[in-house]
Amino acid sequence: MLSMAIAAPASAQPDAVAVAESLFNRGLADMLAGRYATGCPALSESHRLDPRPGRLFTLAECEARWGRIATAVARYNDFLALYSRMSEAEKLQQHERYRVAVEQRDALAPLVPQLTLSLPGDAPQGTVVQRDGITLGQPSLGIALPVNPGEHVVTTRAPGGPVHEVRFTIDRSESRTIELEVKLPDGARPPVTPQGPGDQAVVPAGARGARPALPPPDAGPSGRRVVTYVVGGLAASALVFGSVTGWMALDESSVADRECKDVPGQPGVATCSVVGHAAGKRANDLGLASTIGFGAGGALAVAAVLLFLTEPPPPRPQVGQVGQVGAMRLSLLAAPTGGGVAVRGHW
């Protein structure tokens, strides 16, 4: 099946076509010999120079045998998308590859690891995040993305700062979240806000060595606020899931519409090919999953908003608690036998 010739219009230049053919033959030989590290790149370059369905399918097979299952699933999906746009004659030629691509994708997709990378909230603007040499933009952070099993390298770099590197290994079917660290430039520290005169206790001029007033310790977010964040995150994930499965359901539904024809005189009854029947079933399943995702996401979003709006305000510090360290108070004393001055304070 891998060496089957494919009839497709050649849009590349003749020299590029010859180079692509040579690369394909060499890559296929390396793949069959188990030399995936050289075979798969050769097949990828062959497909780039002269894109053809057979080369794309063979590249997906090579990636799957190499163990790069996230890349393989993406290549199988590319082939299936190309198949949906073929003519009936071309689909007939590619039907066996279509069947294998669907089986392989469905078998490998649950095994693809999911990786979430997050920057700290105080990361400087313009911090660059790279995974295996690929720069990730802000939309790619904080969400689970498919990666190939094995070792990965993630680097962060603040503007003007050093590169911070993290190496890790992820296994099949594993989901992992990594909170990234950002190294600031030498000498750069978060600014310290000076205390105003109203935040300090009045100390007489003669009092030496009095310590400055200390602000009350930050109690951090309340447990209710943490629950709000968690529920909000789950709501966002459910809505994203509903959107993705909805888009996939529409795609499968369009395939079913093309492969099915209404039966004359029998409203609501249609005859479908094998491909159309399978696409219709997948469209129904994905549509149900999308409905559940949107419903759960909406309910969780409402719950998160209610938790946020009904959260009680944090307790305020009592007047006089701030700035009492090192304070001194003078009192006049009077009695029948005499008087005096009392000095009270703590250091």
Buried (B, 14 or more C-beta within 10 A) or exposed (E): EEEEEBEBEEEBEEEBBEBBBEBBEBBBEBBEEEBBEBBBBBBBBBBBBBBBBBBBBBBBBBBBBBEBBBBBBBBBBBBBEBBBEBEEEBBEBBBEBBEBBBEBBEEBBEBBBBBBBBBEEEBBEEBBBBBEEEEBEEEBBEBBBBBBBEEBEBBBBBEEBEEBEBEEEBEBEBEBEBEBEBEBEEEEEEEEEEBEEEEBBEBEEEEEEBEEBEEEEEEEEEEEBEBBEEBBEBBBBBBBBBBBBBEBBEBBBEBBBBBBEEEEEEEEEBEBBEBBBBBBEBBBBBBEBBBBBBEBBBEBBEBBBEBBEEEEEEEEEEEEEBBEBBBBEEEEEEEEEEEEEEEEBEE
